[in-house]
Amino acid sequence: MRQRIRTTLLAVVTLFPLGCGGDGDPGAPEAPSLDGTRFSLSSATSLGKVYLLGLPNPKAPEDYEVLVSTDGAEGLPLLVEGDEGGPYFRAPLHPATPNSGGGVIIQVTDGTRRSP
C-alpha cells in the first residue's frame, strides 16, 4: 500500500509542472503580420476579381476575410476565395452609394489582426 502511495505521489509531483503553463506563454509563435498585404488592382468593377498579394498564408484563403467600409456605412465583410491565380475577393457594390460608387477603405483580416 505504501509503495502505491509513493508511486502515485511521485507521478503527481513529476507531472504537475507540465500542466502549469500560463496564458502568456512566451514560446507561443506570433501570427504573421498582414502589413504587407496589397491588392492586384487599384480600382475594380463590381463583382470583378481583386487578387490579394502578400498574404502570410496564401494557400489558405478561407483563413481571411475582407472588410469594405466607407464614411457613413459599416464594414461589409467579404469572403476570400482562391483559384489558380491565388486568393481573391469579388469587388462589391459601394456600401453607402451602390448606384454611384465612390472611394472605400479595404482591409484584410484573419479574425485577429487587420491590414493597414
C-alpha positions in Angstrom: 0.0 0.0 0.0 2.8 2.4 0.9 4.5 1.7 -2.4 1.3 2.5 -4.3 1.0 5.9 -2.5 4.7 6.7 -3.1 4.3 5.9 -6.8 1.1 8.0 -7.1 2.7 10.9 -5.2 5.8 10.7 -7.4 3.7 10.7 -10.6 1.7 13.8 -9.4 4.8 15.7 -8.4 6.6 14.8 -11.6 3.6 15.7 -14.0 2.3 18.7 -12.0 4.8 21.3 -13.6 3.8 20.2 -17.1 0.2 21.4 -16.5 1.1 24.7 -15.0 1.6 26.8 -18.2 0.3 30.4 -18.2 -1.8 32.2 -20.8 1.2 34.4 -21.7 3.4 31.6 -22.9 6.4 33.4 -24.4 7.2 30.4 -26.5 4.0 30.6 -28.5 4.5 31.7 -32.1 3.0 35.1 -33.0 0.7 35.2 -36.0 2.3 36.8 -39.1 1.5 40.4 -39.8 -0.9 41.5 -42.5 1.0 44.7 -43.1 2.5 43.5 -46.4 -0.9 42.7 -47.9 -1.8 44.5 -51.1 -4.2 44.3 -54.0 -3.7 43.4 -57.6 -5.8 46.3 -58.8 -6.2 49.9 -57.7 -9.8 50.0 -58.9 -12.2 47.3 -60.0 -15.7 47.0 -61.4 -18.4 45.4 -59.2 -18.1 41.6 -58.9 -14.7 41.7 -60.6 -11.9 39.6 -59.0 -9.4 41.5 -56.9 -6.4 39.3 -56.0 -4.7 39.6 -52.7 -0.9 39.7 -52.8 1.5 39.3 -49.9 -0.8 37.2 -47.6 1.2 35.3 -44.9 -0.5 32.0 -45.9 -1.9 32.4 -49.5 -2.7 28.7 -49.7 -5.5 29.0 -47.1 -7.8 31.8 -48.4 -10.6 30.6 -46.0 -8.5 31.9 -43.1 -9.1 35.5 -44.3 -11.9 38.0 -44.8 -12.0 41.4 -46.5 -13.8 44.3 -44.9 -15.0 47.1 -47.1 -16.1 50.3 -45.4 -16.6 54.0 -46.1 -17.8 57.0 -44.1 -21.5 56.5 -43.3 -21.5 52.8 -43.7 -20.4 49.9 -41.5 -17.8 47.5 -42.8 -19.1 44.9 -45.3 -17.4 41.5 -44.8 -16.5 39.6 -47.9 -15.3 36.0 -48.3 -11.9 35.4 -49.7 -11.8 32.6 -52.3 -8.9 31.1 -54.3 -8.2 29.9 -57.8 -5.1 29.2 -59.9 -4.3 32.9 -59.7 -4.3 32.9 -55.9 -6.6 34.3 -53.2 -9.1 36.9 -54.3 -12.4 38.6 -53.4 -15.1 39.9 -55.6 -15.4 43.7 -55.7 -18.7 44.6 -54.1 -21.1 47.5 -54.8 -20.3 50.6 -52.9 -21.6 50.1 -49.3 -23.1 53.6 -49.0 -23.9 54.6 -52.5 -24.3 51.5 -54.6 -25.6 53.3 -57.7 -22.9 55.9 -58.0 -19.9 54.3 -56.2 -17.0 56.1 -54.6 -14.0 55.6 -52.5 -13.8 52.8 -50.0 -11.5 51.5 -47.3 -10.5 47.9 -47.8 -8.8 45.8 -45.0 -7.9 42.2 -44.9 -8.4 40.4 -41.5 -7.6 37.0 -40.1 -10.1 37.5 -37.3 -7.5 38.9 -35.0 -5.4 41.3 -37.0 -6.2 43.7 -39.8 -4.1 45.0 -42.6 -3.4 48.8 -42.8 
